[in-house]
Amino acid sequence: MAEGEEQLLDYIKECAKRKKPLIDAFHKRANYCFKEYMLVGGMPQSVLAYIENNKDFNRADEAKREILNLYRDDINKASKRYNIKISRVFENIPGFLSKHDKKIVLSNLDNKKTFSEYADPLFWLDDSMICNLCYRCNDPNVGFSLTKDDSSVKCYLGDTGLLISLAFSENEIVEKEIYKSILHDKLSINKGMIFENVVAQMLKAKGNELYYYSHYSLETHKNDIEIDFLLSNNSKTSLKVYPVEVKSSKNYTVSSYDLFKKRFGSRIEKSFIVHPKQLTFDESSIKTPPYMVPFIM
């Protein structure tokens, strides 16, 4: 909307309502605009800096770093009992999200602490809306929170544009032209981190609490199932689960979902796959480009 793309937005909404893909040219434009949004973020100061300076990503980055410093000031003003712990989690969010399973690893922060000692710091980050917490659900059944694993949590930044600025130093941004490289798919980084963060942001904005599922295989000694997010119809008598997988590239597999379906098939209504390709439907899944997530899910 800040870029004057209201007609494109209306067209996206109409196609989502009719469950039809966009015309290819508009699909490419929508994907491009969405990548711009991921990089700039939705903070008003960053958006204004970007638009008013001829779409200058560096000016948007300056605005975002001011916001991050304000966050740090707020963290320092938190209770002296746990503000250091809050700071440790906050500064390490990009590092955790860049790992394969993306969850917080306490040994990377403090070898002598337990998750019970990080409960207040994590609550503070969640309650302040700086971060969106996503807990592992041990058994996707009635009420995900009933089997929530407090020791397995992923921490997403509330604004994906801020995540970019937190992940890279100012020198890296300028010297490597990080923004342009990401925008044109010319930088080899963990794009999954960025796409997963923005999907978490959208699901949270729609009022969902965030849960994920993983299963550790004793045979292979690694996770054989990893479902990025779990949604449900919130029914107490006829629960239906909607697993959500986020794919940042056009080439991907759905092996995790296939194994998840074998374990919990009777509970699954449909699966969602968020990918850069066009919107498609079949009997068991909905595959949607990220720009349609708020209107399809």
N, C-alpha and C positions, 0 to 999 in steps of 0.2 A: 504493500500500500504506500509506503514511503517513496517507492520508486515509480509510483503512478501506474501500477499494474493491477488496478481494480478489476478490469475486464478479464484478465487472465485468471484472477482469483475466483471471480464469478463462474467462469468456464470450468475451472477445477471442481467447484462445488456442484455444478450441474452434472458434470460427468460422474462424479462420485454418487450422486443421487440416482442417476440412471444406470449406474454400474457399468459404465463404458470407459474405455481408455481415451486419452486425449489424442488428437491428431499429432503425428510424429513431430512436426515443427514446434508445436506448443508444448509437447512433452519435453523436448530438449530445452526449451526456454524455461519451463517450470523447474526442471532439474538444476539449471544454471542459477536461477534466482534462489532456489533453496540452498544451494552451496554457498551463495553469497550470504544468506541469512545465517548459516552455521558459523561462518567466519566472522561476521560483524556482530552477531548476537542480537538480542532484542532489547538491550538496555537503551533507554532513550538518548543518553549522552553519546553513546557509540554510534547509534543510527544517524543522529544529527551530524556528528563529525564526518561520517562517511558520505552522506548525501550532500552536505553543504560544501565539501571540499572535493567535488568532482570525483566521487567514489574512490577516495584515497584510503586504502586499507591501513596505512601507517598512522594516519590521523585517528582512525577508529581505534587502533591499537593503543594509542596514547590515552584516549578516553577510558578504555577498559582497564589500563594499568592504574589509573587514578581510582577507579572503583575497587579494584583488588586491594589497593592500599587502604581504602576506607574499610573494607572487610577486615583487614589485618588490625586496624585500629579498634574495631568492634571486638575482635577476638581478644586483644590485649586488655580490654575493659571487662571481659567476662570474669567469672569467679577465679580468684587466685589458685583455687584448689585444682582447677583443670584447664586453665587457658593455655598452658604449654602443650597439653595433650591435644587440644583443639587445633593449635597451630601445626603440630606434627602431622595430623591427619590431613588438614587443608593443603599444606604445601606438597604433600605426597600423592594427591589425587591423580595427577597425570601419570605418575609412575605406576600406581596400582592399575589404572585403566589400560595402560599399555601392555600389561601382562595378559597371558592367554585367558585365565579365568577371571581377571579383573577385580577380584575381591581383596579386601584389606588384609594384609599380612602383618600381624602385630610384631613379629620378630624383626621386621624392617624398621619399626618405630621404637620399640622398647622391649628388650628380651625378657625383662622381669615382670611385665604387666600382663593382665588377663583382660578379656573382653568385658567382664563385669566392671573393671576399673575404667573402661572407656565408654560405659553406657551414658554417663552424663555429657561428656564431650560430643558423642555422636548425636544425642538428643538435641544438644544446643545447635549443632550445624543443621540439623533437619528442621528444628523449630524456627530458626532464623531465616529459613528458606534460601540459605546460601547453597545448600546441598540437597540432593534427593537420595535417600537411602533405599536400598533394595536388598531384602533379606531372602535367604534360601528358605524355601518351603520343603520340608522333608517328605510330606505326603500331600499332593494336590487333591484335597478333598474339601468337604464343607468347611468353609472358613479357613483360608490360607494361614491366618495368624495363629490358629490353634497348633500348628506344627512348625512355627517359625523357629529357625535356628539363629539365635542371637550372636553366635560366634562365626557365622558366615554371612558377611554383608559387603555389598558393593556400594561405593559412594560416588555418585555422579554430581557434577557441578550443576547448579540450578540454571545457569545460562551457558550454552555451548560456546558462544563467542568468547566468554571469559575463560573457558577451558583452554582455548587456543593460546591466549595471552599468558596463562599460567604455565602452560606446557613448554613454551619457548621463551628464551631471553630476548630482550630488545635487539641485541646484536645479531642473534640468529635470524630474527624476523627480517631485518634489513639486509644482512649480507647474503642470505640464501633466498631472499624474496619468497618467504614461506607462504604468504597468502596467495600470490599469483600461482605458485607451484601447486598448491592444494587445489585451487580453483580449476586449474587446467590438467589435473591428474598427472603432474610431472614430478611429484615428490614421493619418494618411497618412505612412507611413514605408516603407522598403524591407523588406517582410515576407520577401521572397525571401532576404535575408541571414540572417534568423533560421532559417527553415525549412531552408535549405541547410546551415547550420552544425549543426543538430540531426541531420540525416540523415547528415552526415559523422561525427558523434559516434557514432551507432548502428552505422554500417558498421564503424567502427574498433573498437568494442566487440565486434563479432562476429568480429574477427580479420583484417579485410581491410586491405591496404595501399591507399591512396587514389590513384587516377589519374583524369584527365579527358581529354577530347578536344576540340579546336577546330580549325577550318580557316579560313584567311584567303583571301577571294576577291579576286583581282587585278582583277576586273571592277568590283566594288562598293566596293573598298577598305575592307572591314570583314569581320568573321567571319560566314560564312554557316552554319556548323555549330558548335554549342556543346552538348556532352553533359556534364552535371554530374559524373557518376561512371561509371567502368567496372568491372564485375565480370567474372570469368571462371570457368570450371570447372577451371582449372589443369591441364588435360590437355596433355601434350607431343606427343601424336599426333593428337588431334581437338579442337582448341581451339574453344570456343564463348564468345562475348562477350555480356554482358548490359548494355546501356547503361541508365543510370539518369538520369531527368530529374525535377527537383523543381519542383512548381508550387504556389505559395502561395495562389492564388485558384481559384475554381471555373471561371472562363472562361479558356481557354488554347488555344494551338495546338501542334502537334507537328512544325512545319516542319523544325526541326533534325534530329529523328530520321528524318524521311522522306529527307533528303539523306544522312544517315549510312548509312541502309539501302541507298541506291543505291550508295554507295562500298564498303560492307563487308557486303552482304547475306548472302553465303555463310557468314560467320563468326558471324552473330547467331543465338542460340538464342531468346531472348525479350527484350523490353524491359520495364523497370519505370518506371512513372510514379507518383510520390508526389504525391497531391493531397488536398484536404479532403473530397472526395466519397467515396461508398461504394466498397467493394471490387468490382471487376469483372474478368472474364477474357475473353480472346478468343484466337484462334489465335496471335497474334504478341505480345501484350502482357498484362501484369498491372498493373492500376491499383489502387493501395492507399492508404488513408488513412495518415497518418504513425504512428498508434498501433499499426498492424499490421506495420510494417517489420521489427522484430526476429523476427517469427514467419513472415513470408511470404518474405523474401529468403533 
